Amino acid sequence: MKDLHNISSNIARTAELLRTFGHPHWADRLEECSLALPRDTAYALSRLMSLYGGMGSINDVVLYENAKPWLDENNELQGLLSDLHQLCAGRH
C-alpha cells in the first residue's frame, strides 16, 4: 500500500518550492494529483508518474532568481522529486 500521507506531504513542500520560484504550472499539476489521491489513488499515482521522464519533464525544472540558480533549493527540490517518485513507485 502506498503511503498517501507522505506523498501528500511531499507534494505540498514541492509545490511550495515550485510556486516560490515561478513554476506555478508544475505546482498546480502536483496539487491536482494530491487532491485526487484519496478519491482515485491509482489515477493520481499514474498522473504523478507521468510528470517524470523525457524532455521538459518536472525533472528538468531549475529554481532560480535573477538568472542565478539556487543551489540549496534545487538540491531540496531534486531530493523531494526523487523521494516522490520512489513513494509512487512503491520503492520507498
Gaussian input, Z-matrix of N, CA and C with variables (Angstrom, degrees):
# hf/3-21g

backbone

0 1
 N
 C     1     B1
 C     2     B2     1     A1
 N     3     B3     2     A2     1     D1
 C     4     B4     3     A3     2     D2
 C     5     B5     4     A4     3     D3
 N     6     B6     5     A5     4     D4
 C     7     B7     6     A6     5     D5
 C     8     B8     7     A7     6     D6
 N     9     B9     8     A8     7     D7
 C    10    B10     9     A9     8     D8
 C    11    B11    10    A10     9     D9
 N    12    B12    11    A11    10    D10
 C    13    B13    12    A12    11    D11
 C    14    B14    13    A13    12    D12
 N    15    B15    14    A14    13    D13
 C    16    B16    15    A15    14    D14
 C    17    B17    16    A16    15    D15
 N    18    B18    17    A17    16    D16
 C    19    B19    18    A18    17    D17
 C    20    B20    19    A19    18    D18
 N    21    B21    20    A20    19    D19
 C    22    B22    21    A21    20    D20
 C    23    B23    22    A22    21    D21
 N    24    B24    23    A23    22    D22
 C    25    B25    24    A24    23    D23
 C    26    B26    25    A25    24    D24
 N    27    B27    26    A26    25    D25
 C    28    B28    27    A27    26    D26
 C    29    B29    28    A28    27    D27
 N    30    B30    29    A29    28    D28
 C    31    B31    30    A30    29    D29
 C    32    B32    31    A31    30    D30
 N    33    B33    32    A32    31    D31
 C    34    B34    33    A33    32    D32
 C    35    B35    34    A34    33    D33
 N    36    B36    35    A35    34    D34
 C    37    B37    36    A36    35    D35
 C    38    B38    37    A37    36    D36
 N    39    B39    38    A38    37    D37
 C    40    B40    39    A39    38    D38
 C    41    B41    40    A40    39    D39
 N    42    B42    41    A41    40    D40
 C    43    B43    42    A42    41    D41
 C    44    B44    43    A43    42    D42
 N    45    B45    44    A44    43    D43
 C    46    B46    45    A45    44    D44
 C    47    B47    46    A46    45    D45
 N    48    B48    47    A47    46    D46
 C    49    B49    48    A48    47    D47
 C    50    B50    49    A49    48    D48
 N    51    B51    50    A50    49    D49
 C    52    B52    51    A51    50    D50
 C    53    B53    52    A52    51    D51
 N    54    B54    53    A53    52    D52
 C    55    B55    54    A54    53    D53
 C    56    B56    55    A55    54    D54
 N    57    B57    56    A56    55    D55
 C    58    B58    57    A57    56    D56
 C    59    B59    58    A58    57    D57
 N    60    B60    59    A59    58    D58
 C    61    B61    60    A60    59    D59
 C    62    B62    61    A61    60    D60
 N    63    B63    62    A62    61    D61
 C    64    B64    63    A63    62    D62
 C    65    B65    64    A64    63    D63
 N    66    B66    65    A65    64    D64
 C    67    B67    66    A66    65    D65
 C    68    B68    67    A67    66    D66
 N    69    B69    68    A68    67    D67
 C    70    B70    69    A69    68    D68
 C    71    B71    70    A70    69    D69
 N    72    B72    71    A71    70    D70
 C    73    B73    72    A72    71    D71
 C    74    B74    73    A73    72    D72
 N    75    B75    74    A74    73    D73
 C    76    B76    75    A75    74    D74
 C    77    B77    76    A76    75    D75
 N    78    B78    77    A77    76    D76
 C    79    B79    78    A78    77    D77
 C    80    B80    79    A79    78    D78
 N    81    B81    80    A80    79    D79
 C    82    B82    81    A81    80    D80
 C    83    B83    82    A82    81    D81
 N    84    B84    83    A83    82    D82
 C    85    B85    84    A84    83    D83
 C    86    B86    85    A85    84    D84
 N    87    B87    86    A86    85    D85
 C    88    B88    87    A87    86    D86
 C    89    B89    88    A88    87    D87
 N    90    B90    89    A89    88    D88
 C    91    B91    90    A90    89    D89
 C    92    B92    91    A91    90    D90
 N    93    B93    92    A92    91    D91
 C    94    B94    93    A93    92    D92
 C    95    B95    94    A94    93    D93
 N    96    B96    95    A95    94    D94
 C    97    B97    96    A96    95    D95
 C    98    B98    97    A97    96    D96
 N    99    B99    98    A98    97    D97
 C   100   B100    99    A99    98    D98
 C   101   B101   100   A100    99    D99
 N   102   B102   101   A101   100   D100
 C   103   B103   102   A102   101   D101
 C   104   B104   103   A103   102   D102
 N   105   B105   104   A104   103   D103
 C   106   B106   105   A105   104   D104
 C   107   B107   106   A106   105   D105
 N   108   B108   107   A107   106   D106
 C   109   B109   108   A108   107   D107
 C   110   B110   109   A109   108   D108
 N   111   B111   110   A110   109   D109
 C   112   B112   111   A111   110   D110
 C   113   B113   112   A112   111   D111
 N   114   B114   113   A113   112   D112
 C   115   B115   114   A114   113   D113
 C   116   B116   115   A115   114   D114
 N   117   B117   116   A116   115   D115
 C   118   B118   117   A117   116   D116
 C   119   B119   118   A118   117   D117
 N   120   B120   119   A119   118   D118
 C   121   B121   120   A120   119   D119
 C   122   B122   121   A121   120   D120
 N   123   B123   122   A122   121   D121
 C   124   B124   123   A123   122   D122
 C   125   B125   124   A124   123   D123
 N   126   B126   125   A125   124   D124
 C   127   B127   126   A126   125   D125
 C   128   B128   127   A127   126   D126
 N   129   B129   128   A128   127   D127
 C   130   B130   129   A129   128   D128
 C   131   B131   130   A130   129   D129
 N   132   B132   131   A131   130   D130
 C   133   B133   132   A132   131   D131
 C   134   B134   133   A133   132   D132
 N   135   B135   134   A134   133   D133
 C   136   B136   135   A135   134   D134
 C   137   B137   136   A136   135   D135
 N   138   B138   137   A137   136   D136
 C   139   B139   138   A138   137   D137
 C   140   B140   139   A139   138   D138
 N   141   B141   140   A140   139   D139
 C   142   B142   141   A141   140   D140
 C   143   B143   142   A142   141   D141
 N   144   B144   143   A143   142   D142
 C   145   B145   144   A144   143   D143
 C   146   B146   145   A145   144   D144
 N   147   B147   146   A146   145   D145
 C   148   B148   147   A147   146   D146
 C   149   B149   148   A148   147   D147
 N   150   B150   149   A149   148   D148
 C   151   B151   150   A150   149   D149
 C   152   B152   151   A151   150   D150
 N   153   B153   152   A152   151   D151
 C   154   B154   153   A153   152   D152
 C   155   B155   154   A154   153   D153
 N   156   B156   155   A155   154   D154
 C   157   B157   156   A156   155   D155
 C   158   B158   157   A157   156   D156
 N   159   B159   158   A158   157   D157
 C   160   B160   159   A159   158   D158
 C   161   B161   160   A160   159   D159
 N   162   B162   161   A161   160   D160
 C   163   B163   162   A162   161   D161
 C   164   B164   163   A163   162   D162
 N   165   B165   164   A164   163   D163
 C   166   B166   165   A165   164   D164
 C   167   B167   166   A166   165   D165
 N   168   B168   167   A167   166   D166
 C   169   B169   168   A168   167   D167
 C   170   B170   169   A169   168   D168
 N   171   B171   170   A170   169   D169
 C   172   B172   171   A171   170   D170
 C   173   B173   172   A172   171   D171
 N   174   B174   173   A173   172   D172
 C   175   B175   174   A174   173   D173
 C   176   B176   175   A175   174   D174
 N   177   B177   176   A176   175   D175
 C   178   B178   177   A177   176   D176
 C   179   B179   178   A178   177   D177
 N   180   B180   179   A179   178   D178
 C   181   B181   180   A180   179   D179
 C   182   B182   181   A181   180   D180
 N   183   B183   182   A182   181   D181
 C   184   B184   183   A183   182   D182
 C   185   B185   184   A184   183   D183
 N   186   B186   185   A185   184   D184
 C   187   B187   186   A186   185   D185
 C   188   B188   187   A187   186   D186
 N   189   B189   188   A188   187   D187
 C   190   B190   189   A189   188   D188
 C   191   B191   190   A190   189   D189
 N   192   B192   191   A191   190   D190
 C   193   B193   192   A192   191   D191
 C   194   B194   193   A193   192   D192
 N   195   B195   194   A194   193   D193
 C   196   B196   195   A195   194   D194
 C   197   B197   196   A196   195   D195
 N   198   B198   197   A197   196   D196
 C   199   B199   198   A198   197   D197
 C   200   B200   199   A199   198   D198
 N   201   B201   200   A200   199   D199
 C   202   B202   201   A201   200   D200
 C   203   B203   202   A202   201   D201
 N   204   B204   203   A203   202   D202
 C   205   B205   204   A204   203   D203
 C   206   B206   205   A205   204   D204
 N   207   B207   206   A206   205   D205
 C   208   B208   207   A207   206   D206
 C   209   B209   208   A208   207   D207
 N   210   B210   209   A209   208   D208
 C   211   B211   210   A210   209   D209
 C   212   B212   211   A211   210   D210
 N   213   B213   212   A212   211   D211
 C   214   B214   213   A213   212   D212
 C   215   B215   214   A214   213   D213
 N   216   B216   215   A215   214   D214
 C   217   B217   216   A216   215   D215
 C   218   B218   217   A217   216   D216
 N   219   B219   218   A218   217   D217
 C   220   B220   219   A219   218   D218
 C   221   B221   220   A220   219   D219
 N   222   B222   221   A221   220   D220
 C   223   B223   222   A222   221   D221
 C   224   B224   223   A223   222   D222
 N   225   B225   224   A224   223   D223
 C   226   B226   225   A225   224   D224
 C   227   B227   226   A226   225   D225
 N   228   B228   227   A227   226   D226
 C   229   B229   228   A228   227   D227
 C   230   B230   229   A229   228   D228
 N   231   B231   230   A230   229   D229
 C   232   B232   231   A231   230   D230
 C   233   B233   232   A232   231   D231
 N   234   B234   233   A233   232   D232
 C   235   B235   234   A234   233   D233
 C   236   B236   235   A235   234   D234
 N   237   B237   236   A236   235   D235
 C   238   B238   237   A237   236   D236
 C   239   B239   238   A238   237   D237
 N   240   B240   239   A239   238   D238
 C   241   B241   240   A240   239   D239
 C   242   B242   241   A241   240   D240
 N   243   B243   242   A242   241   D241
 C   244   B244   243   A243   242   D242
 C   245   B245   244   A244   243   D243
 N   246   B246   245   A245   244   D244
 C   247   B247   246   A246   245   D245
 C   248   B248   247   A247   246   D246
 N   249   B249   248   A248   247   D247
 C   250   B250   249   A249   248   D248
 C   251   B251   250   A250   249   D249
 N   252   B252   251   A251   250   D250
 C   253   B253   252   A252   251   D251
 C   254   B254   253   A253   252   D252
 N   255   B255   254   A254   253   D253
 C   256   B256   255   A255   254   D254
 C   257   B257   256   A256   255   D255
 N   258   B258   257   A257   256   D256
 C   259   B259   258   A258   257   D257
 C   260   B260   259   A259   258   D258
 N   261   B261   260   A260   259   D259
 C   262   B262   261   A261   260   D260
 C   263   B263   262   A262   261   D261
 N   264   B264   263   A263   262   D262
 C   265   B265   264   A264   263   D263
 C   266   B266   265   A265   264   D264
 N   267   B267   266   A266   265   D265
 C   268   B268   267   A267   266   D266
 C   269   B269   268   A268   267   D267
 N   270   B270   269   A269   268   D268
 C   271   B271   270   A270   269   D269
 C   272   B272   271   A271   270   D270
 N   273   B273   272   A272   271   D271
 C   274   B274   273   A273   272   D272
 C   275   B275   274   A274   273   D273

   B1=1.4511
   B2=1.5225
   B3=1.2856
   B4=1.4585
   B5=1.5274
   B6=1.3131
   B7=1.4581
   B8=1.5259
   B9=1.3181
   B10=1.4574
   B11=1.5276
   B12=1.3265
   B13=1.4682
   B14=1.5302
   B15=1.3232
   B16=1.4657
   B17=1.5207
   B18=1.3211
   B19=1.4613
   B20=1.5212
   B21=1.3218
   B22=1.4643
   B23=1.5196
   B24=1.3119
   B25=1.4692
   B26=1.5219
   B27=1.3196
   B28=1.4568
   B29=1.5283
   B30=1.3127
   B31=1.4628
   B32=1.5283
   B33=1.3224
   B34=1.4623
   B35=1.5253
   B36=1.3184
   B37=1.4777
   B38=1.5319
   B39=1.3217
   B40=1.4575
   B41=1.5284
   B42=1.3189
   B43=1.4649
   B44=1.5276
   B45=1.3128
   B46=1.4669
   B47=1.5298
   B48=1.3135
   B49=1.4618
   B50=1.5270
   B51=1.3197
   B52=1.4593
   B53=1.5289
   B54=1.3208
   B55=1.4708
   B56=1.5284
   B57=1.3132
   B58=1.4620
   B59=1.5195
   B60=1.3224
   B61=1.4635
   B62=1.5274
   B63=1.3383
   B64=1.4511
   B65=1.5132
   B66=1.3213
   B67=1.4652
   B68=1.5312
   B69=1.3414
   B70=1.4673
   B71=1.5265
   B72=1.3315
   B73=1.4652
   B74=1.5360
   B75=1.3308
   B76=1.4678
   B77=1.5296
   B78=1.3194
   B79=1.4629
   B80=1.5273
   B81=1.3283
   B82=1.4681
   B83=1.5247
   B84=1.3163
   B85=1.4738
   B86=1.5315
   B87=1.3273
   B88=1.4672
   B89=1.5232
   B90=1.3164
   B91=1.4661
   B92=1.5280
   B93=1.3261
   B94=1.4660
   B95=1.5270
   B96=1.3138
   B97=1.4642
   B98=1.5228
   B99=1.3138
   B100=1.4571
   B101=1.5283
   B102=1.3237
   B103=1.4627
   B104=1.5277
   B105=1.3226
   B106=1.4655
   B107=1.5312
   B108=1.3252
   B109=1.4743
   B110=1.5278
   B111=1.3324
   B112=1.4648
   B113=1.5318
   B114=1.3307
   B115=1.4706
   B116=1.5246
   B117=1.3249
   B118=1.4630
   B119=1.5216
   B120=1.3111
   B121=1.4618
   B122=1.5135
   B123=1.3090
   B124=1.4681
   B125=1.5310
   B126=1.3201
   B127=1.4662
   B128=1.5278
   B129=1.3283
   B130=1.4652
   B131=1.5256
   B132=1.3180
   B133=1.4641
   B134=1.5243
   B135=1.3141
   B136=1.4629
   B137=1.5259
   B138=1.3217
   B139=1.4714
   B140=1.5305
   B141=1.3245
   B142=1.4640
   B143=1.5208
   B144=1.3116
   B145=1.4625
   B146=1.5345
   B147=1.3202
   B148=1.4667
   B149=1.5311
   B150=1.3122
   B151=1.4602
   B152=1.5317
   B153=1.3183
   B154=1.4613
   B155=1.5244
   B156=1.3332
   B157=1.4541
   B158=1.5081
   B159=1.2996
   B160=1.4522
   B161=1.5190
   B162=1.3133
   B163=1.4690
   B164=1.5223
   B165=1.3069
   B166=1.4535
   B167=1.5118
   B168=1.3214
   B169=1.4595
   B170=1.5296
   B171=1.2976
   B172=1.4642
   B173=1.5331
   B174=1.3235
   B175=1.4740
   B176=1.5236
   B177=1.3220
   B178=1.4600
   B179=1.5267
   B180=1.3068
   B181=1.4682
   B182=1.5233
   B183=1.3266
   B184=1.4634
   B185=1.5213
   B186=1.3102
   B187=1.4563
   B188=1.5278
   B189=1.3175
   B190=1.4534
   B191=1.5258
   B192=1.3111
   B193=1.4560
   B194=1.5166
   B195=1.3346
   B196=1.4686
   B197=1.5285
   B198=1.3241
   B199=1.4717
   B200=1.5264
   B201=1.3259
   B202=1.4719
   B203=1.5317
   B204=1.3490
   B205=1.4678
   B206=1.5311
   B207=1.3182
   B208=1.4632
   B209=1.5243
   B210=1.3191
   B211=1.4607
   B212=1.5282
   B213=1.3118
   B214=1.4695
   B215=1.5240
   B216=1.3161
   B217=1.4587
   B218=1.5231
   B219=1.3370
   B220=1.4604
   B221=1.5213
   B222=1.3166
   B223=1.4649
   B224=1.5264
   B225=1.3352
   B226=1.4664
   B227=1.5277
   B228=1.3343
   B229=1.4598
   B230=1.5186
   B231=1.3147
   B232=1.4621
   B233=1.5291
   B234=1.3233
   B235=1.4620
   B236=1.5193
   B237=1.3275
   B238=1.4674
   B239=1.5226
   B240=1.3294
   B241=1.4665
   B242=1.5285
   B243=1.3180
   B244=1.4628
   B245=1.5312
   B246=1.3359
   B247=1.4675
   B248=1.5249
   B249=1.3369
   B250=1.4585
   B251=1.5290
   B252=1.3013
   B253=1.4661
   B254=1.5229
   B255=1.3193
   B256=1.4669
   B257=1.5153
   B258=1.3274
   B259=1.4545
   B260=1.5385
   B261=1.3100
   B262=1.4723
   B263=1.5297
   B264=1.3197
   B265=1.4629
   B266=1.5307
   B267=1.3315
   B268=1.4581
   B269=1.5038
   B270=1.3331
   B271=1.4618
   B272=1.5029
   B273=1.3105
   B274=1.4676
   B275=1.5048
   A1=110.04
   A2=116.58
   A3=122.30
   A4=109.95
   A5=116.06
   A6=122.03
   A7=108.49
   A8=116.39
   A9=121.63
   A10=112.63
   A11=116.85
   A12=119.96
   A13=110.33
   A14=117.07
   A15=119.93
   A16=111.42
   A17=117.13
   A18=120.25
   A19=109.65
   A20=117.39
   A21=121.51
   A22=111.80
   A23=117.31
   A24=121.33
   A25=110.94
   A26=115.74
   A27=120.75
   A28=110.30
   A29=116.82
   A30=121.05
   A31=110.54
   A32=117.25
   A33=120.65
   A34=111.12
   A35=117.69
   A36=120.64
   A37=110.75
   A38=117.04
   A39=120.93
   A40=110.02
   A41=116.82
   A42=121.06
   A43=110.50
   A44=116.93
   A45=120.60
   A46=110.88
   A47=116.63
   A48=120.60
   A49=111.01
   A50=115.79
   A51=120.07
   A52=111.76
   A53=116.64
   A54=120.24
   A55=111.82
   A56=115.87
   A57=121.44
   A58=111.31
   A59=116.34
   A60=120.37
   A61=112.90
   A62=116.79
   A63=120.72
   A64=117.52
   A65=117.45
   A66=121.33
   A67=110.08
   A68=117.12
   A69=119.29
   A70=113.46
   A71=117.47
   A72=120.34
   A73=110.83
   A74=116.10
   A75=119.49
   A76=110.56
   A77=117.15
   A78=120.35
   A79=110.49
   A80=116.59
   A81=120.76
   A82=111.48
   A83=116.46
   A84=119.91
   A85=110.78
   A86=116.58
   A87=119.88
   A88=110.93
   A89=116.90
   A90=120.75
   A91=111.66
   A92=117.84
   A93=120.56
   A94=110.30
   A95=116.18
   A96=120.41
   A97=110.85
   A98=116.54
   A99=120.92
   A100=111.03
   A101=116.60
   A102=120.58
   A103=111.86
   A104=116.87
   A105=121.06
   A106=112.81
   A107=117.85
   A108=121.03
   A109=114.09
   A110=119.84
   A111=118.57
   A112=113.60
   A113=116.69
   A114=120.09
   A115=112.70
   A116=116.08
   A117=121.08
   A118=108.44
   A119=114.98
   A120=121.69
   A121=112.13
   A122=117.72
   A123=120.53
   A124=110.98
   A125=116.27
   A126=120.58
   A127=110.41
   A128=116.83
   A129=121.21
   A130=111.29
   A131=117.14
   A132=120.43
   A133=111.06
   A134=116.59
   A135=120.69
   A136=110.41
   A137=116.83
   A138=120.76
   A139=110.85
   A140=117.38
   A141=120.30
   A142=110.89
   A143=116.93
   A144=120.72
   A145=111.13
   A146=116.85
   A147=120.12
   A148=112.29
   A149=117.51
   A150=121.09
   A151=112.23
   A152=116.21
   A153=122.18
   A154=111.12
   A155=115.61
   A156=121.57
   A157=113.95
   A158=115.05
   A159=121.36
   A160=112.11
   A161=114.22
   A162=119.70
   A163=110.39
   A164=115.87
   A165=121.08
   A166=114.21
   A167=116.85
   A168=120.39
   A169=110.05
   A170=115.06
   A171=120.25
   A172=111.23
   A173=116.82
   A174=120.18
   A175=112.21
   A176=117.12
   A177=121.37
   A178=113.48
   A179=117.96
   A180=121.21
   A181=109.67
   A182=114.64
   A183=122.03
   A184=107.23
   A185=115.84
   A186=121.63
   A187=109.16
   A188=115.61
   A189=119.87
   A190=109.63
   A191=114.21
   A192=121.36
   A193=107.28
   A194=116.31
   A195=121.07
   A196=111.90
   A197=115.53
   A198=123.73
   A199=113.24
   A200=117.59
   A201=121.36
   A202=108.97
   A203=117.22
   A204=118.57
   A205=111.06
   A206=114.57
   A207=121.52
   A208=108.67
   A209=116.60
   A210=121.76
   A211=112.63
   A212=118.03
   A213=120.97
   A214=111.58
   A215=115.96
   A216=119.96
   A217=111.72
   A218=117.33
   A219=120.44
   A220=111.60
   A221=116.62
   A222=119.76
   A223=110.79
   A224=116.13
   A225=119.62
   A226=110.47
   A227=116.65
   A228=120.64
   A229=111.07
   A230=117.59
   A231=120.16
   A232=111.24
   A233=117.34
   A234=120.67
   A235=111.70
   A236=116.30
   A237=120.92
   A238=111.10
   A239=116.50
   A240=119.88
   A241=111.22
   A242=116.74
   A243=120.56
   A244=110.71
   A245=115.89
   A246=119.94
   A247=111.63
   A248=116.59
   A249=120.55
   A250=110.70
   A251=116.47
   A252=120.34
   A253=110.03
   A254=116.45
   A255=120.27
   A256=111.77
   A257=117.48
   A258=121.37
   A259=110.74
   A260=116.03
   A261=120.34
   A262=111.64
   A263=116.22
   A264=120.30
   A265=111.98
   A266=116.63
   A267=120.89
   A268=114.76
   A269=117.29
   A270=121.07
   A271=112.44
   A272=118.39
   A273=120.56
   A274=109.72
   D1=138.86
   D2=-179.64
   D3=-74.64
   D4=147.16
   D5=178.34
   D6=-87.69
   D7=86.57
   D8=-173.89
   D9=-63.91
   D10=-32.87
   D11=178.61
   D12=-63.69
   D13=-47.29
   D14=179.80
   D15=-67.09
   D16=-36.44
   D17=177.06
   D18=-62.91
   D19=-46.93
   D20=179.73
   D21=-62.78
   D22=-42.26
   D23=178.81
   D24=-63.29
   D25=-43.35
   D26=178.57
   D27=-61.92
   D28=-46.20
   D29=179.78
   D30=-59.05
   D31=-42.66
   D32=-178.71
   D33=-59.97
   D34=-46.83
   D35=-179.24
   D36=-69.19
   D37=-40.84
   D38=179.33
   D39=-62.62
   D40=-45.08
   D41=179.33
   D42=-62.83
   D43=-38.54
   D44=178.35
   D45=-60.51
   D46=-46.98
   D47=178.10
   D48=-61.14
   D49=-46.19
   D50=-178.36
   D51=-61.44
   D52=-42.38
   D53=178.41
   D54=-65.50
   D55=-43.67
   D56=-178.59
   D57=-58.51
   D58=-36.22
   D59=-174.99
   D60=-107.10
   D61=27.76
   D62=167.84
   D63=80.74
   D64=29.38
   D65=177.37
   D66=-123.74
   D67=57.93
   D68=-176.48
   D69=-64.46
   D70=-28.58
   D71=179.25
   D72=-60.27
   D73=-46.43
   D74=178.82
   D75=-66.98
   D76=-39.96
   D77=178.37
   D78=-60.75
   D79=-43.67
   D80=178.45
   D81=-60.51
   D82=-43.06
   D83=-178.78
   D84=-64.11
   D85=-41.76
   D86=177.64
   D87=-63.95
   D88=-44.66
   D89=-178.03
   D90=-66.13
   D91=-34.29
   D92=174.82
   D93=-60.82
   D94=-41.93
   D95=177.96
   D96=-65.43
   D97=-40.46
   D98=179.90
   D99=-61.85
   D100=-42.05
   D101=178.42
   D102=-64.71
   D103=-32.44
   D104=-179.05
   D105=-80.27
   D106=-18.73
   D107=-175.21
   D108=-50.56
   D109=-52.20
   D110=-176.17
   D111=-70.77
   D112=-27.77
   D113=-177.40
   D114=-83.87
   D115=-43.95
   D116=-176.98
   D117=-143.75
   D118=80.24
   D119=-173.87
   D120=-58.27
   D121=-45.54
   D122=-177.98
   D123=-60.37
   D124=-43.75
   D125=178.79
   D126=-62.76
   D127=-47.81
   D128=-177.99
   D129=-61.26
   D130=-43.80
   D131=179.36
   D132=-65.27
   D133=-38.76
   D134=177.35
   D135=-62.94
   D136=-44.08
   D137=178.62
   D138=-64.30
   D139=-40.75
   D140=177.72
   D141=-61.33
   D142=-46.29
   D143=-178.71
   D144=-64.51
   D145=-29.03
   D146=-179.26
   D147=-71.18
   D148=-13.73
   D149=179.09
   D150=-76.13
   D151=-15.87
   D152=-175.62
   D153=-96.89
   D154=149.38
   D155=171.61
   D156=87.56
   D157=146.96
   D158=178.45
   D159=83.66
   D160=166.53
   D161=179.06
   D162=-68.27
   D163=138.72
   D164=178.79
   D165=78.03
   D166=16.56
   D167=179.65
   D168=-83.99
   D169=174.82
   D170=-179.76
   D171=-61.35
   D172=-24.67
   D173=177.92
   D174=-65.26
   D175=-21.63
   D176=-176.15
   D177=-87.43
   D178=-4.00
   D179=-177.45
   D180=-68.06
   D181=133.57
   D182=174.20
   D183=-123.54
   D184=128.31
   D185=179.18
   D186=-87.72
   D187=127.31
   D188=-179.50
   D189=-151.29
   D190=164.82
   D191=176.36
   D192=-146.65
   D193=131.81
   D194=-177.68
   D195=53.11
   D196=44.78
   D197=178.37
   D198=63.54
   D199=17.31
   D200=178.96
   D201=-117.59
   D202=118.31
   D203=177.60
   D204=-69.64
   D205=144.92
   D206=179.26
   D207=-96.84
   D208=108.67
   D209=-173.59
   D210=-62.95
   D211=-53.98
   D212=-176.96
   D213=-62.42
   D214=-42.93
   D215=-178.68
   D216=-68.47
   D217=-37.57
   D218=176.25
   D219=-67.33
   D220=-38.04
   D221=175.89
   D222=-63.85
   D223=-42.14
   D224=177.85
   D225=-63.60
   D226=-45.20
   D227=179.90
   D228=-59.11
   D229=-47.22
   D230=-178.84
   D231=-64.80
   D232=-36.37
   D233=175.68
   D234=-64.60
   D235=-44.02
   D236=178.10
   D237=-62.68
   D238=-44.22
   D239=-179.65
   D240=-64.85
   D241=-39.44
   D242=177.55
   D243=-64.11
   D244=-46.49
   D245=178.59
   D246=-62.25
   D247=-41.58
   D248=179.67
   D249=-62.28
   D250=-43.66
   D251=178.72
   D252=-60.24
   D253=-45.03
   D254=-179.94
   D255=-65.32
   D256=-39.98
   D257=177.79
   D258=-62.40
   D259=-44.40
   D260=-178.35
   D261=-70.33
   D262=-32.32
   D263=179.81
   D264=-83.07
   D265=-8.13
   D266=178.72
   D267=81.38
   D268=22.01
   D269=-179.18
   D270=-106.47
   D271=15.66
   D272=-175.06
   D273=-126.19

